[in-house]
Amino acid sequence: MADRVVSWEVRAEALSGLARGVSAVELSESLGLGSVTVSRWGRLSGMKLARGRHGGVAPVSLDIATPDPGRGYRRLTLADRSFIQAARALETPLSMRKIAAELGVAPSTVSRELTAHQVRHNQQPRYHAEAAHLVARQQRSRSRPGTLEEPVLRGAVVSRLNDKLSPEQVAAELRTKFPDKPEMHVSHETIYQALYVQGRGALRHELTVEKALRSGRTTRKPQSKLPGRGSRPWLEGAMITDRPADAADRAVPGHWEGDLVVGPEKSGLITLVERRSRFTLIGRLPGMRDSETVTGILQQMIERLPETLFTTITWDQGAEMAQHKKFTIATGCPVFFCNPHSPWERPTNENTNGLIRDFHPKGTNFNKVTDHDLAEMERLLNRRPRKTLEWAKPREVLFKNITGVAIAA
């Protein structure tokens, strides 16, 4: 019997039967239709049907309303879908906005539902609640083995996360290291899913680090609206506007950004980051933060690298650099200062200090952190592949700047 002479009510009854697990053969006998026609209707609605007299869809409980705790949205239940069907079947159908308001969902949810589960009957779009609910539940229950189930790849991902690489950095490094082994490639989204979704974040429990990701912030930190600081005569002639122009575009190596990372009992670290390569130097403060101490340790830090690699240093307006002119006389490297409350003028250093807080959270007493731990943190930061460097590592870029020759990762 052709579709054009069958009423929608008959077709809807067939779809309801299929959704409740009745085979196409049984339905064809009870409705006086061909089993091929009933099966085709089911497939056109999106159902997955098995063949044979006892075929049809695998039974699915249509009456369960599955809650979604912790989600910012809820999935539609069979009752919701039945309301949508009834509302759209009225002589004057309710609008999607009115349906959404009744169900307490977004209008886009209703729109997507009607688009995804539309059935055409006699060239007219129709919606069938039970068929739509079955298809939605079938789609949710499909199990797809995750890429990270492969032990070798999973081990490679875990080891790099333990080195405090981000998922995006892990994915990029694996593609770089194994260019001819697609089985060792994984997207950063897959890693995020394994960390936070699949098996309630089972991958997190395999890590030795406390946090899988360094940032716990959900929104961007607004720029400060605080007023400027008072007069500081030692800033005269050393503001960021006085800095050489070639320091701004990162094209030339040798321009650095610096700051303190402080802890209790006057403990702290000095951090220096080269703007072009993102190479990081870390020095320990000996329980004092006065300007003479800070500039003295800073001088020792820059002696670790060739003098030609230090053209400028950009700092905030902290009083610890009040003696910067003495430092410049001793090293030949001038210091320039950001505007008040403007950390975005030292973005590389701010980002690096955030990475350091991933190793040592706020409240860490750096007097109790060993020299070995500080050296290991510096090593890991300088071997971390960086997106902004097209996934090269800071130590590679810096060494190439010095010698003109690339080194192995």
N, C-alpha and C positions, 0 to 999 in steps of 0.2 A: 504493500500500500504506500503510495507516494506521500511525502511530507505535506504537500500542499492541500491534501484533503483530510488531514488529521488535525483535530483541534488542539489548541495549546493545552487544554485541560488534560487530554489523553497523554500528550507528551510529558507534561509535568508529573502525571501519575507514574509514568515509566521511569522518569528520573528519580522520583522519590523512592521507588522500589529498588532501583540500582544502588542508591545511596545507603539503603538499609540492608544491603547484602543479598537481595533477591537476584537470582541469575537471570540473564537475558532470555534464556529459553523459557523459564517459568513465566516471566512477564509477557513474552510474546504469546504464550498460550492463553493467559488470562485476559489479555487486552485485544486479542485477535490481530496481532501484528506479526511481521516477520522478525525473527531473532536478530537478523543482520541489521535491520532498521533500528531496533532497540539498542544494540551494541554501538552502532554509529552515533546515535544520539548521546550515549554516555561518553564516547570518546570526544565528540565535539564540545561537550561541556567541560572537558579536561580530566575526566576520570580515567584511571588505569584499571583495565578489566582483564581478567583471566578468561581463557577459552574453556569450552566444554559445558555439559549440562549443569554442572555444579560450579561453573565459573562465575564471573562477576567481579565485584570489588571485594577486597579483604574487609571484613566487618570492622567498623570504626564506631565507637560510641559517640553519637551525635549530640547527646544531651549534656555532655560534660562541658562546663564553662571553666576553661583553664585560666587561673589567675596569673598575673605577671608581676610578682612582687619586685620592687626596686626599679621598675621600668617607668619611663616618662609617658607611657601610653599603655593602652590595653588592647588585646586582640578581640575581635568581634566574636560573639557567641552565636549559637544557632538561633536563640531568641532575637538577638540583634538583627540577624540576617532575615529572619521571618518578618520582622517589622519593616525592613527595607523593601522586601518583596510586596508586602501588603500596601505600603505607602506609594510605591511606584505603579501599582495596579489600579489605583483609584481613578475615577473618571477624570478628575483633575489631579494628576500626581503631585505629591509634595515635592518641594525643591530639596536639593541636597543639603542646603543650609538648615532647613527646618527638620529634616531627618537627623542631621548631625546634632542639632540642639536637643532633640528628644532622646537621643542615645548617649549624649554627653561625650561625643568624640569630635574630632576636627572635620570640617567639610571635605578636606582632601582625602580623609579615610574613606568616606562614603563614595567619593568620586573614583578612587582607585579600586574599591570593591566592585562597583558596577562595571568599570572598564575591564577588570581582570576576569570577571566571571559572567560576561555577557554571552547569552545564547541567542542566535538568530532563528526565528520561526516565521516562515512565510515572509521573509525579508524584513521582519520587524525585530528589534532588539528586545530580548526578554531576560528576566533575572529569576533564578530558581534558588531559593534559600538553602535547601538540603543539599543540592548538588554543589553549590558554592562552598558550603561548610565542609563537605567531604573532601573536595579538592584542596581546600586550604589546609586541612589536617593532614592529608596525604603529603603535601609539600613540606610541611613542618617535620614530619616523621622520617623523611628520607635521610638515611645515614650516609655521609660521604667521608671516607677515611681521610684524616688530615695529613698533609704533607709531612708534618713533624712527627708522625708515628714511626718514620724510618729511623732506626737507632743511631746510625752514623751522623745523619743530618741533625737530629735532635741534640746529639752530644756536641756537635760543632756550634750550634746555636747557644746551648747552655754555657759552654766555656767562654764564649764572647760576651754574653750577658754578665757573667761573673767578672769579666774584665771591665765592666761598667760601660760597655758600648750600648747605644740605643738600638731598638729593633731596626730602624732604618740603616744605621751604620753596620749592623750585623749582616743585613741582606746585601748591602753594597759590597762588603768585604768578601762574602762568599762568592758573589758573581765575579769579583776580580781574581780571587785565588783559584777558583775552579771554572774557568771560562768554557771548558769543553765538557763539563759534567753537569748537565741540567738537573740531574737528580740531587745535586747539592745546592740548587738555587731555591730560594723561598722569598716570598714577598714580606715586607715589614708588617703588612696588615695581618698575615697569617700568624706572625709571632705575637702581635697584639692580641689576636683572638685566643691563642693558646695561653697567654698570660692572664687574661681577664674573663674569658667566656667559656671556652671548652673545659668541661670537667671542673667548673668553678675555679678556673685558673690553676689547673694542675701543674703547669710548667713552672709557676712561681715557687712551688715547694721543692723543686729540684735545684734551685739556685743556692749558692752559699752567701750571696750578698743579701743585705737586709731589704733593699728595695730593688724591684726590677727596673723601674724608671725613676729618673732623678727628680722630675718636677711633680709636686703635688698640687700645684696651682691650677685652678679651673678657669680663671679669667686673667686678662692682662693687668699688670700693675699700673695704675694711672700715674702720669707724670706729676711730680710734686707741685703744689700750689703755694708752698711756703715762701715767705719773703727772702730776699737775698741776705747773706751774712754781712756782718759789719766790716769796717775798713781793715784791710790786711796789707800793710805796706810792702811786704815781701812778694806780693802778687804783681806789682807794677812791672810792666814790660814782659811779663811771662804768662799772659793769658793765651787761651787756645787760638784767639784771633791773631796772635803774634807768631804762631807756629808756622814753619815752612809749608807752602801749599802742597808739596809732594807727599806730606804725611797723611793727607786726607784720602787719596785715592788708592792706597795700598799697592801701587805699582812698583814702588822702590822699597827694598828691605831695609831694616834698621830703625824703624819707628815703633816704639813700645808704649804700652799702657800699664800703669801700676796702681796698686792699692794695698790696703791692709785687710786681712781676714782675722778678726779678733775673737778671743775667748775669755773666760773668767781668769781671775788672778793675774791680770795684765799679760796673759799669754796671747800669742798671735803669730801670724805668718805675713811675709811680704810676698806678693805675687807680681810677676812681670810677664807680660804676654806680647810677643812680636806681632804687629798688626797684619803683616802679609802672610806669614806662615802659621800663625796661631801657636808658635812654639812657646812653652811656658817654663819659667824659672821660679822656684819656690825657696824662700829663706825663712828661717825661724827667728822670732824675736825673743831675746833672753829675759823675759819678764819685765821689759821696759819698752815704752813707746815714744820716748822723747825724740826730738828731731835729730840730735847728734847720733843716737843709737841707730835710728832707722836709716839715715843716710850712710852711716858707716857699714851696715850690713848690706845695703843696696850696692855700695861700691864693691864689696867682696863678691856679690852675686854676678855683677856684669864682668868681672875678671875671669869668669869661667868660659867666656866666648871671645872671639877676636874683637878688638877695639873698633874695627870698621863696621861691625854689626850694630853699633849703638849711635844713632844719629840724634834722636829725641826720645824723651819719655813724657807721657801725658798722665797727669795725676788729678785727683779731686782737690778741693781746697782745704784738706786736713792740715792741721798745724804741725803734723809730724814731718812735713817737708819745708818748714820755715827756713831751714838752713840749706836750701837747694842750691844757692849760689856757691857755697863752699864745695858741695858735691860736684858741681859743674866744673869748677876750677881744677879739682882733683882728677876728673875723668874725661873732661872735654865733651860731656853729653849734657845739653841743656834740658831743663824740665819746664813743661808748660802746664797750665792749670785750666780745668773746665770751669764753666759758669756755675754759680751756686745751684745745688739741687738738680743737677743735669747729668745723671749717670749715663744717659743715652749718648753722651759725647765720648764715653769710654766703653763702647758696646762690647768689644772683644774681652776686655778685662772683667766686665760685669758678668758676662756669660761664663767665663772661666771660674770666677768665684762661686757661681752657682754650681758648677761641676765639683768644685772642692767641697762645697757643703753636702754634696751627695756622698762623698767619702767620710766627711767629718761634720755632722749636723751642728746647728747652732747649740751652744752650751758646751761644746767640746773644750776641754782644757788642753791646749796644745803643748803645755809643759810636760804632759804625760804621754804625748805621742812620740814614738821613737824616731830616730833619724832614718832608720831603715824603712819605716812606714811612709815617711815623707818622701823619701827617694823613690819608693815604689809608686806612690801616687803621681809624682812628676813623670815617671817613666810611662805609666798607663795613659796619662793625658797626652803625651807626645807621640804615642803610637796609635792613637784613636783616629780612624778614618773620618774625615770631615766632609760633609756635603758641600760646604762652601769652597773646598779645595778640590772639587770633583773627585772626592773619596780618596785623595792622597792623605798622607799622615804628616803632621807638623814637622817631625824630625826629618822626613824625606825632603820636604820643601826647603827647610832651613839649610840642610847639608848641601842641597843643589845650589842654593844662593851663595854658599861659601865657596864651593869647589867647581860649580858648573857641571857636576857629574851626579846623576841620580844614584841612590843607594837602594839595596833590596829592602823590602818591607820587613 
